Amino acid sequence: MKNSNRKTFFMFLMAFLVAFFIVSLVGVLRSSFTTTGAPEIPVAQAVPAIPDTVVKTPLSFSELTERVKPAVVNISTSKTFKGRSFGTPFGRSPFGGSPFGGSPFGDDFFDRFFGDMPRREFKQRSLGSGFIISNDGYIFTNNHVVEQADKILVKISDGKEYEAKVIGTDANTDIALIKIKPSNSLPVAEIGDSEKVKVGEWVIAIGNPFGLDATVTAGIVSAKGRVIGAGPYDNFIQTDASINPGNSGGPLFNMEGKVIGINTAIVAQGQGIGFAIPINMAKNILGDLKTKGKVTRGWLGISVQDISDDIAKNLNHQNKGGALVSDVFKGDPADQAGIKVGDIITEINGKPIKDTHELLLTIAALQVGQKMNVKAIRDGKEMTFRVTVAERKDNVAQLAEKSEKGHFGISVQEITPEIARQLGMRSEGVIITDIQEGSPADEVGMQPQDIIVQVNQVKIASINDYNREISKAAQKKSVTLLVKRGRASFFVALRTQ
């Protein structure tokens, strides 16, 4: 018995020692492989963790929607216009024109043959959205939602309807301020800061697409600063949150429940492409809309254009940043401050200017009468001008036509007093009499009756001046011209092969 117990004990002891040896060996091999085998990915190369304070993905869209939806309103409008009804496929539709886009016989066909027929009134109705910005009834929406409306009805979240009055509109930004007189205090949308919006952030849009009341859609910010040709102050937030007709004027919320944009535009036949006006743009003009009913913007009295590669090279400008002054209006602020044609504006009040669009937005946001510092480059030297901002008139064209690359192909002649009198212009520069068809000058759009006033920054007073300077330029196979067309002026850079 004793031998049996002793044998069992020794067998157990041997098993324990073998197991301990194997575990120790595995540990040594693992340590050896880690240090000498395939290298591990260093921690520094891994994607950094996002702090909890930065993550704005909502735990629940429904909770956010429930909190912000009461401040969103439904806007319905009606407008009256007069037209004729012919009872034919080409008669006017209730929407103000032929349902097929007009008469095939010309716009004045029915006026000539049926001009004596009485006109009748039609009612055009449309729907839009808006959001309440004060508990006493001020509401932001789009200008195109309420423009020329005879009657505006606002339906708030509790189902009550109120007739609204237009307080102020701005067609350039498509923003309108309207007001209702509520029977009690209203829920208000919290206004955010669109400058802080980042591409990729979650957003929700609330509105009334196709009359479907209080529709909520979600997506992300797809891009910022979009220019889509809607107006001179395009600076849209692009989003893939679904936006449809009827969403116009409604709010775009971030995940904090703050309005960062006003939903405005869609791309026809596009999916996941919608645009919202940055809320900061609306905040900047709110005071003017409330007190004046319109927006007063800053004006320097210049025409500007972007700088192409050829123009930058000919002007010895190291980069294409800035806005090139192509015209200075006599007596306006820029002229009084000493800014000249050919100056390149690079900074306003410490803010860098990368192109003409940014310059226009910056100037428009300035207050009339405000004094500002304008930095510009002239002949390679940086200069600073002190300019007092004037009021911009809507009928003044701020941006001159843009130039493109081209080659020579121009015929000119002296501007005689008779030519100057016929064209109602001053006798400065030389006048283009012909552009060779198919030439690069033709390709860039230069036209007969354009006036060339500078060649490579040399002022042209006569045909002799022009011939001398254009001959020099031809040897270098490139030239920069300052051209006047009507009341506008612009630079073009031409290059031969």
C-alpha positions in Angstrom: 0.0 0.0 0.0 2.8 2.3 0.9 4.6 1.6 -2.4 1.4 2.3 -4.2 0.9 5.7 -2.5 4.6 6.6 -3.0 4.3 5.7 -6.7 1.2 7.9 -7.1 2.9 10.8 -5.4 6.0 10.6 -7.7 3.8 10.4 -10.8 1.8 13.5 -9.7 5.1 15.3 -8.9 6.5 14.5 -12.3 3.3 15.7 -14.1 3.5 19.0 -12.2 7.1 19.5 -13.1 6.5 18.8 -16.8 3.5 21.1 -16.9 5.6 23.9 -15.2 8.4 23.4 -17.7 6.1 23.6 -20.7 4.4 26.8 -19.4 7.8 28.4 -18.8 9.0 27.4 -22.2 5.9 28.9 -23.9 6.5 32.2 -22.0 10.1 32.4 -23.2 9.1 31.6 -26.8 6.4 34.2 -26.8 8.7 36.8 -25.4 11.3 35.9 -28.0 8.8 36.1 -30.9 7.6 39.5 -29.8 11.0 41.0 -29.8 12.6 39.3 -32.7 9.7 38.2 -34.9 7.2 40.2 -37.0 7.2 43.8 -35.7 4.1 45.0 -34.0 2.4 48.2 -35.2 3.6 51.1 -32.9 0.9 52.7 -30.9 1.7 56.1 -32.4 0.7 54.9 -35.9 -2.7 53.8 -34.8 -5.7 56.0 -35.5 -6.1 58.2 -32.4 -9.1 57.7 -30.3 -11.8 60.4 -30.6 -12.4 62.1 -27.3 -16.0 61.7 -25.9 -16.5 65.5 -26.0 -15.9 65.5 -29.8 -18.3 62.6 -30.7 -21.6 64.2 -31.7 -23.4 61.1 -33.1 -26.8 61.2 -31.4 -27.9 58.4 -29.2 -31.4 59.0 -30.5 -32.6 61.2 -33.4 -36.1 61.0 -32.0 -35.0 62.7 -28.7 -33.3 65.5 -30.7 -36.3 65.9 -33.0 -38.7 66.1 -30.1 -36.7 68.9 -28.6 -36.3 71.1 -31.7 -39.4 70.4 -33.8 -41.7 72.8 -32.0 -39.8 75.8 -33.4 -40.3 74.8 -37.0 -43.3 76.2 -38.9 -45.2 75.5 -42.1 -45.6 78.4 -44.5 -48.2 78.5 -47.2 -48.5 81.5 -49.6 -50.8 82.6 -52.4 -50.2 85.2 -55.1 -52.5 86.6 -57.8 -51.6 87.2 -61.4 -53.5 88.0 -64.5 -53.5 86.0 -67.7 -55.6 84.6 -70.5 -57.2 81.2 -70.8 -57.7 80.0 -74.4 -58.9 76.4 -73.7 -56.1 75.1 -75.8 -52.9 73.2 -75.0 -51.0 76.5 -75.3 -53.2 78.5 -73.1 -51.8 79.8 -69.8 -51.7 77.3 -67.0 -52.6 78.3 -63.4 -48.8 78.5 -62.8 -48.2 81.4 -65.1 -47.3 80.1 -68.5 -47.7 77.3 -71.0 -47.6 73.9 -69.5 -45.2 73.0 -72.3 -42.9 76.0 -71.7 -44.4 78.6 -74.0 -46.1 78.9 -77.4 -44.3 77.2 -80.3 -45.1 80.3 -82.4 -43.3 82.8 -80.2 -43.9 84.6 -76.9 -46.0 87.3 -78.5 -48.1 85.1 -80.8 -51.3 85.1 -78.6 -50.8 88.7 -77.6 -50.9 89.7 -81.3 -53.9 87.6 -82.3 -55.8 87.5 -79.1 -54.7 90.7 -77.4 -58.3 92.0 -77.1 -59.4 89.0 -75.0 -60.0 89.8 -71.4 -57.5 88.7 -68.8 -58.6 86.7 -65.8 -57.0 86.4 -62.4 -55.3 83.2 -61.3 -54.2 82.1 -57.8 -50.8 80.5 -57.4 -50.2 78.7 -54.1 -47.0 77.3 -52.7 -45.6 75.8 -49.6 -42.4 76.3 -47.6 -40.9 76.1 -44.2 -39.4 78.4 -41.6 -38.3 78.5 -38.0 -39.1 80.8 -35.0 -36.2 83.0 -33.8 -38.1 85.0 -31.1 -41.0 84.1 -28.8 -42.9 87.1 -30.0 -43.2 85.7 -33.5 -40.2 86.6 -35.7 -39.5 83.8 -38.3 -36.6 83.2 -40.7 -37.5 81.7 -44.1 -36.4 82.0 -47.8 -37.1 85.1 -49.8 -38.4 82.9 -52.7 -41.0 81.4 -50.3 -42.7 84.7 -49.6 -41.7 86.8 -52.6 -44.6 88.7 -54.1 -47.1 86.8 -52.0 -50.5 88.3 -51.4 -51.1 86.3 -48.3 -48.8 84.3 -46.0 -50.2 81.8 -43.5 -47.9 80.3 -40.8 -48.9 77.1 -39.1 -47.1 76.4 -35.8 -46.5 73.1 -34.1 -49.7 73.2 -32.0 -51.8 73.4 -35.2 -52.7 77.1 -34.8 -52.5 79.3 -38.0 -51.5 83.0 -38.1 -51.3 85.4 -41.0 -47.8 86.7 -41.4 -46.3 90.0 -42.4 -43.0 90.4 -44.3 -40.6 92.5 -42.3 -37.6 92.4 -44.6 -36.2 90.5 -47.6 -32.8 90.1 -49.3 -33.0 88.5 -52.7 -29.1 88.3 -53.0 -28.9 85.8 -50.1 -32.5 84.5 -50.5 -33.3 85.2 -46.8 -36.6 86.7 -45.5 -37.8 87.8 -42.1 -41.5 87.5 -41.4 -43.6 88.0 -38.3 -46.8 86.7 -36.8 -48.7 87.9 -33.7 -49.1 84.9 -31.5 -51.6 84.6 -28.7 -48.9 83.3 -26.4 -45.1 82.9 -26.1 -43.7 80.7 -28.8 -40.9 78.0 -28.7 -37.7 79.4 -30.2 -35.0 77.7 -32.3 -31.5 78.1 -30.8 -29.1 79.7 -33.3 -25.7 78.1 -33.7 -22.4 79.2 -35.3 -22.0 78.0 -38.9 -18.3 78.9 -38.9 -17.6 76.1 -36.5 -19.4 73.5 -38.6 -17.1 70.7 -39.9 -17.5 68.5 -42.9 -18.8 65.1 -41.8 -20.9 66.3 -38.9 -24.3 64.8 -38.4 -27.2 67.1 -39.2 -31.0 66.9 -39.4 -33.4 68.9 -41.6 -37.0 69.6 -40.6 -39.5 71.0 -43.0 -42.6 70.4 -45.1 -41.5 68.7 -48.3 -44.4 68.4 -50.8 -46.7 69.6 -48.0 -45.8 66.6 -45.7 -45.9 68.4 -42.4 -42.9 68.2 -40.0 -40.8 65.8 -42.0 -37.4 65.0 -40.5 -34.4 63.8 -42.5 -30.9 63.1 -41.3 -27.5 63.1 -42.9 -24.1 64.7 -42.7 -22.4 68.0 -43.8 -21.0 67.0 -47.2 -19.1 70.3 -47.9 -18.8 73.9 -47.0 -18.4 77.1 -49.0 -20.2 75.8 -52.1 -20.7 78.3 -55.0 -23.7 77.1 -57.1 -24.4 80.2 -59.1 -27.5 81.2 -57.1 -26.3 84.7 -56.3 -23.3 86.9 -55.7 -23.0 85.8 -52.1 -23.0 82.0 -52.6 -21.5 80.3 -49.6 -23.6 77.2 -49.1 -23.4 74.3 -46.7 -23.9 71.1 -48.7 -25.7 68.2 -47.0 -26.9 64.7 -47.9 -29.9 65.1 -45.6 -32.9 64.8 -48.0 -34.2 68.2 -49.0 -37.2 68.5 -51.3 -39.5 71.2 -52.5 -41.3 72.5 -49.5 -38.2 72.2 -47.3 -37.2 75.7 -48.4 -36.7 78.1 -45.5 -36.6 75.3 -42.9 -33.7 74.8 -40.4 -30.7 72.5 -40.6 -29.8 71.5 -37.1 -26.6 70.1 -35.7 -26.5 67.5 -33.0 -26.6 70.1 -30.3 -30.0 71.2 -31.5 -28.7 74.5 -32.9 -29.6 75.9 -36.3 -26.5 76.0 -38.5 -28.3 76.7 -41.8 -31.4 77.6 -43.7 -32.4 74.9 -46.2 -32.6 76.5 -49.6 -31.7 74.7 -52.8 -31.6 71.2 -54.4 -29.9 69.8 -57.5 -32.5 68.8 -60.0 -32.5 65.0 -60.5 -29.8 64.8 -57.9 -29.8 62.5 -54.8 -28.2 63.4 -51.6 -27.2 66.9 -52.7 -28.9 69.8 -50.9 -27.8 73.2 -49.9 -28.3 75.4 -46.9 -27.5 79.1 -46.3 -25.0 79.4 -43.3 -26.9 80.7 -40.3 -24.1 83.3 -39.7 -25.1 85.0 -43.0 -28.6 85.3 -41.7 -27.5 86.6 -38.3 -25.3 89.3 -40.0 -28.3 90.8 -41.8 -31.0 90.3 -39.2 -30.5 93.9 -37.8 -31.0 95.4 -41.3 -34.0 93.2 -42.1 -35.7 94.2 -38.8 -35.0 98.0 -39.0 -34.8 98.8 -42.7 -36.6 95.9 -44.4 -33.6 95.5 -46.7 -29.8 94.9 -46.4 -27.2 97.6 -46.6 -23.8 96.2 -47.8 -20.3 97.6 -48.1 -18.8 98.9 -51.3 -15.2 99.9 -52.2 -15.8 101.0 -55.8 -13.7 98.5 -57.7 -14.0 95.7 -60.1 -11.9 92.6 -59.5 -11.1 89.3 -61.0 -9.2 86.1 -60.2 -5.6 85.7 -61.1 -4.8 83.1 -63.8 -1.5 81.4 -64.2 -0.6 83.6 -67.1 -1.6 86.8 -65.4 0.4 85.8 -62.3 3.4 85.2 -64.4 3.2 88.4 -66.4 2.6 90.4 -63.2 5.5 88.6 -61.5 3.0 87.5 -58.8 4.4 84.6 -56.8 1.0 82.9 -56.4 -2.5 83.2 -57.6 -3.8 84.3 -54.2 -5.6 87.6 -53.9 -8.0 89.6 -56.2 -6.7 91.6 -59.1 -8.2 95.1 -59.4 -9.4 95.6 -63.0 -11.2 98.9 -62.5 -11.4 101.7 -59.9 -14.5 103.9 -60.0 -13.6 107.5 -59.8 -14.6 109.2 -56.6 -15.4 106.0 -54.8 -13.7 104.8 -51.6 -10.9 102.8 -53.3 -10.1 105.7 -55.6 -10.0 108.2 -52.7 -7.7 105.8 -50.7 -5.2 105.5 -53.6 -5.9 102.0 -54.9 -5.1 101.6 -58.6 -5.9 99.3 -61.5 -3.4 96.4 -61.4 -3.1 96.2 -57.6 -3.6 92.8 -56.1 -5.7 92.9 -52.9 -4.4 90.2 -50.5 -5.8 91.1 -47.1 -8.7 93.1 -45.5 -8.5 94.0 -41.8 -6.0 91.2 -41.3 -8.1 88.6 -43.1 -6.3 86.9 -46.0 -8.1 87.2 -49.4 -7.7 84.1 -51.6 -10.0 85.1 -54.5 -12.6 87.5 -55.8 -15.5 85.6 -54.2 -14.0 85.9 -50.8 -13.3 89.6 -51.3 -16.9 90.2 -52.2 -18.2 88.3 -49.2 -15.8 90.2 -46.9 -16.6 93.6 -48.2 -20.4 93.0 -48.2 -20.3 92.1 -44.5 -18.6 95.4 -43.5 -20.7 98.3 -42.1 -21.1 101.4 -44.1 -18.8 104.1 -42.8 -16.4 101.6 -41.2 -12.7 102.3 -41.7 -10.6 99.3 -42.7 -7.0 98.4 -43.7 -6.6 97.0 -47.2 -3.3 95.3 -48.0 -2.3 95.1 -51.7 0.7 94.3 -53.9 1.8 96.8 -56.4 4.8 96.1 -58.6 5.9 93.4 -56.2 5.7 95.7 -53.2 3.2 95.3 -50.3 1.2 98.5 -49.6 -1.5 99.3 -47.0 -4.5 101.6 -47.7 -7.0 103.1 -45.3 -10.4 102.9 -46.8 -13.8 104.1 -45.6 -16.6 101.7 -46.6 -19.5 103.1 -48.7 -22.9 101.6 -49.4 -23.2 99.2 -52.3 -26.0 99.8 -54.7 -27.6 96.7 -56.2 -27.3 97.9 -59.7 -23.5 98.2 -59.6 -21.6 95.2 -60.9 -18.9 94.3 -58.5 -17.2 91.6 -60.4 -15.7 92.2 -63.8 -15.8 89.4 -66.5 -13.1 86.8 -66.0 -10.3 86.4 -68.5 -9.0 83.1 -69.9 -5.8 82.0 -71.7 -5.4 83.0 -75.3 -3.1 84.0 -78.2 -2.7 87.0 -80.3 -5.1 87.7 -83.2 -6.3 91.3 -82.8 -6.7 94.2 -85.2 -7.0 97.7 -83.7 -7.2 101.4 -84.7 -6.9 104.8 -83.1 -9.9 106.1 -81.3 -10.8 109.2 -83.2 -13.0 111.9 -81.7 -15.8 110.8 -84.0 -15.6 107.2 -82.8 -15.5 108.3 -79.2 -18.5 110.5 -79.7 -20.5 107.7 -81.4 -19.7 105.2 -78.7 -20.1 107.7 -75.9 -16.6 107.1 -74.5 -13.4 108.9 -73.8 -10.7 108.8 -76.5 -8.2 106.7 -74.5 -6.5 103.5 -75.6 -7.1 101.8 -79.0 -10.3 100.1 -80.3 -10.4 96.5 -81.5 -11.8 96.5 -85.1 -11.5 92.7 -85.8 -10.7 89.4 -84.0 -9.3 86.7 -86.2 -11.8 83.9 -86.3 -10.7 80.8 -84.5 -7.7 82.5 -83.0 -7.0 82.2 -79.2 -8.1 85.9 -78.8 -11.4 84.7 -80.3 -11.4 81.8 -77.9 -11.2 84.0 -74.8 -14.1 86.1 -76.0 -12.4 89.3 -77.0 -14.7 91.3 -79.4 -14.7 94.2 -81.8 -15.3 97.5 -80.1 -13.4 96.3 -77.0 -11.0 99.0 -75.9 -7.4 98.1 -74.9 -6.1 100.7 -72.4 -3.0 98.9 -71.1 -0.5 96.5 -72.5 1.7 94.8 -69.8 0.7 97.6 -67.4 1.8 100.3 -69.8 -0.9 102.9 -70.4 -1.9 103.1 -74.1 -2.7 106.6 -75.4 -2.2 106.1 -79.1 -1.8 103.5 -81.8 2.0 104.1 -81.6 2.0 103.2 -77.9 0.1 100.0 -78.7 2.3 98.9 -81.6 5.4 99.5 -79.5 4.3 97.5 -76.5 2.5 94.7 -78.4 5.7 94.1 -80.4 7.7 93.7 -77.2 5.1 91.3 -75.9 5.1 89.3 -79.1 8.8 88.5 -78.7 8.0 87.0 -75.3 5.0 85.2 -76.8 2.7 86.4 -74.0 0.9 89.6 -73.0 -1.5 90.9 -70.4 -4.1 93.4 -71.6 -6.4 95.7 -69.7 -9.6 95.8 -71.7 -12.7 98.0 -71.4 -16.1 96.8 -72.6 -18.9 99.2 -72.0 -18.7 100.3 -68.4 -16.7 97.2 -67.3 -13.0 96.6 -67.5 -11.0 93.4 -67.2 -7.5 91.9 -67.7 -6.8 89.2 -70.3 -3.6 87.2 -70.7 -2.8 86.0 -74.2 -0.1 83.5 -75.2 1.1 82.2 -78.6 2.3 78.7 -79.2 
